[in-house]
Amino acid sequence: MADIQNRLLDFFKRVPLPSTACQFSSRYLSGACLASTDRKIRSYFVTPLDKGIVVPSFYKKNIMDGAALEKSLSEGMTRLNPGGRKVVFLLPELSQKVFIFTFDSLPSSAEEKTKLIRFRVKKQMPLLPHDARMAFETSAFQEGIRVVVTVAKAAVIREYEDLLQKLRFKVALAGVSSLSLLSLLDLEKEKDFILLDVEDDSFSLLAVIDGLASLYRQKPFGINAGGGGDAAAKADNILQEVVNTINFIRDKEEKQIASVWLRLGILHAEDGLFSRMEDRLALPMRRIESSLPQELEASRKRILSPLIGQIS
């Protein structure tokens, strides 16, 4: 899988991973280091970022103030005291794209398999950048093979890699916040659900049917519910997308969504967004932090949950 070996590694593979990870977003940096014995959090940091330091984008430059970001990251990683130089990092959600495909079958050759999946990605995204890097995971099921693909520009990945390398860290893997949350849930029990990952500037929606990722949507918030916008406007935006997805899955897949899991990746987030959705959605709402056994306050669990899902 030549593309997987190139910068953006396969974040689903359960290969031995470093015990240290950090996440970049538009309004905060976070990091976590797990103990090698029980894989519980040994140290962590959450650092607010001023608006404009990181501007997540698939096509454009992400890091607008490298000096400020380097200073914050250096201070945070020093607090982690990881004891090693290998690290996992999570891209901002808007800096990558996710596609989910179903195939009747796939070629046995890794090269041919990658070519076919890339061809499907290009059909969905005709202006796929020439330096796009792709990672994918395949899952066989009764109707065929499900493939979850993530794509990011090599130039964007290098921005974050270069920053970490300046601090003498070696990137072992690059992942995505929303997808890393899946490993926090028991897919033997949770079969049909929607997983929402809400950040200050955007949200992603992942629908899981029969225990398999089936649909992914990503949307930036509009001007009325942009960074720091009120919870009511954000809730309306998200709720409409959830309802549309539930109806789509009911009509197309003839399946019923059983619950909605929410991760609020917003610093100092109030429960307004959760309660508004809970009041108006005729489905059980679950908080992602409820799936974490770590002894941390709920607000810290919410922010750190993608990191824990990635490396625990």
Secondary structure, DSSP 8 states (H G I E B T S, - for coil): -TTTTSSS--TT------SEEEEE-SSEEEEEEE-TTT--EEEEEEEE--TTSB---SSS--BS-HHHHHHHHHHHHHHH--SSSEEEEEE-GGGSEEEEEEES---SSHHHHHHHHHHHHHHH-TT--TTEEEEEEEEEETTEEEEEEEEEEHHHHHHHHHHHHHTT-EEEEEEEHHHHGGGGS-TTT--SEEEEEEESSEEEEEEEETTEEEEEEEEE--GGGSTT--HHHHHHHHHHHHHHHHHHHHHHT-----EEEEEEE-TT--THHHHHHHHH-SS-EEEGGGG--SSS-HHHHHHHHHHHHHH-
